[in-house]
């Protein structure tokens, strides 16, 4: 496996470990017999679009979307032209209530990633139509390492942990060094129990400002500003496949 950002120097040793070799073998077998999301070239989109040195906020998800053309390597995000998922719609509702930012008509969150928002899923692949199908295959150990590196090597990072799964994964984060925001998940099943009204987006910016860091511009551009005349995403980095 290869990375194209500075994460490579921090994570290179992980790829020689037994758990990762086992995961690679599993993925090779799965690709022969099944459809896997996201496509190979998007497995590490989150890391490549948000280099280690730029991480300011971490939004932790669980699994990639398992529907056709949805997942592209950023948690909660879908590519242009794909219907905005319900959880992301609730994130947009909270953004509007919190910061007055009107919802856009797409779910493509690349602009957040480019500003230092690491949109990290705990598990980076899934079999089409089978939610959670690649859990406990090794990805969790890999993403635990990512969180540990940020926790130990950075100061003043905002962690947004939505739902019990994310909160359990982030339980070892040093609350003295970082700002940990917790709520229920933005899923329609739970958002009304505390996500809506949590004001995490403004709280994150206030914290970053208090440390002399730039705010995150949570406003997303209209879709026509993000894609070129051929329909391709503008300025998206090239990501090497496994």
Secondary structure as the mmCIF struct_conf table of DSSP 4:
data_model
#
loop_
_struct_conf.conf_type_id
_struct_conf.id
_struct_conf.beg_label_comp_id
_struct_conf.beg_label_asym_id
_struct_conf.beg_label_seq_id
_struct_conf.end_label_comp_id
_struct_conf.end_label_asym_id
_struct_conf.end_label_seq_id
BEND BEND1 UNK A 4 UNK A 5
TURN_TY1_P TURN_TY1_P1 UNK A 6 UNK A 6
HELX_RH_AL_P HELX_RH_AL_P1 UNK A 7 UNK A 11
HELX_RH_3T_P HELX_RH_3T_P1 UNK A 12 UNK A 16
BEND BEND2 UNK A 17 UNK A 17
HELX_RH_AL_P HELX_RH_AL_P2 UNK A 18 UNK A 33
BEND BEND3 UNK A 34 UNK A 34
STRN STRN1 UNK A 36 UNK A 37
BEND BEND4 UNK A 38 UNK A 38
HELX_RH_3T_P HELX_RH_3T_P2 UNK A 40 UNK A 42
TURN_TY1_P TURN_TY1_P2 UNK A 43 UNK A 44
HELX_RH_AL_P HELX_RH_AL_P3 UNK A 45 UNK A 49
BEND BEND5 UNK A 50 UNK A 50
HELX_RH_3T_P HELX_RH_3T_P3 UNK A 52 UNK A 54
STRN STRN2 UNK A 57 UNK A 61
BEND BEND6 UNK A 62 UNK A 63
BEND BEND7 UNK A 67 UNK A 67
TURN_TY1_P TURN_TY1_P3 UNK A 68 UNK A 70
BEND BEND8 UNK A 72 UNK A 74
TURN_TY1_P TURN_TY1_P4 UNK A 75 UNK A 76
TURN_TY1_P TURN_TY1_P5 UNK A 80 UNK A 81
BEND BEND9 UNK A 82 UNK A 82
HELX_LH_PP_P HELX_LH_PP_P1 UNK A 83 UNK A 85
HELX_RH_AL_P HELX_RH_AL_P4 UNK A 86 UNK A 99
HELX_LH_PP_P HELX_LH_PP_P2 UNK A 102 UNK A 104
BEND BEND10 UNK A 105 UNK A 105
HELX_RH_AL_P HELX_RH_AL_P5 UNK A 110 UNK A 114
TURN_TY1_P TURN_TY1_P6 UNK A 115 UNK A 116
STRN STRN3 UNK A 117 UNK A 121
BEND BEND11 UNK A 122 UNK A 123
STRN STRN4 UNK A 126 UNK A 127
TURN_TY1_P TURN_TY1_P7 UNK A 128 UNK A 129
STRN STRN5 UNK A 130 UNK A 130
TURN_TY1_P TURN_TY1_P8 UNK A 131 UNK A 136
BEND BEND12 UNK A 137 UNK A 138
HELX_RH_AL_P HELX_RH_AL_P6 UNK A 139 UNK A 153
BEND BEND13 UNK A 155 UNK A 156
STRN STRN6 UNK A 158 UNK A 162
BEND BEND14 UNK A 163 UNK A 163
HELX_RH_AL_P HELX_RH_AL_P7 UNK A 164 UNK A 169
TURN_TY1_P TURN_TY1_P9 UNK A 170 UNK A 172
BEND BEND15 UNK A 173 UNK A 173
TURN_TY1_P TURN_TY1_P10 UNK A 175 UNK A 177
BEND BEND16 UNK A 178 UNK A 178
STRN STRN7 UNK A 179 UNK A 183
BEND BEND17 UNK A 186 UNK A 187
TURN_TY1_P TURN_TY1_P11 UNK A 188 UNK A 190
HELX_RH_3T_P HELX_RH_3T_P4 UNK A 191 UNK A 193
TURN_TY1_P TURN_TY1_P12 UNK A 194 UNK A 197
HELX_RH_AL_P HELX_RH_AL_P8 UNK A 200 UNK A 210
TURN_TY1_P TURN_TY1_P13 UNK A 211 UNK A 212
HELX_LH_PP_P HELX_LH_PP_P3 UNK A 213 UNK A 216
HELX_LH_PP_P HELX_LH_PP_P4 UNK A 219 UNK A 222
HELX_RH_3T_P HELX_RH_3T_P5 UNK A 223 UNK A 225
TURN_TY1_P TURN_TY1_P14 UNK A 226 UNK A 226
STRN STRN8 UNK A 227 UNK A 227
TURN_TY1_P TURN_TY1_P15 UNK A 229 UNK A 230
BEND BEND18 UNK A 231 UNK A 231
HELX_LH_PP_P HELX_LH_PP_P5 UNK A 232 UNK A 232
STRN STRN9 UNK A 233 UNK A 233
TURN_TY1_P TURN_TY1_P16 UNK A 234 UNK A 235
HELX_LH_PP_P HELX_LH_PP_P6 UNK A 236 UNK A 238
#
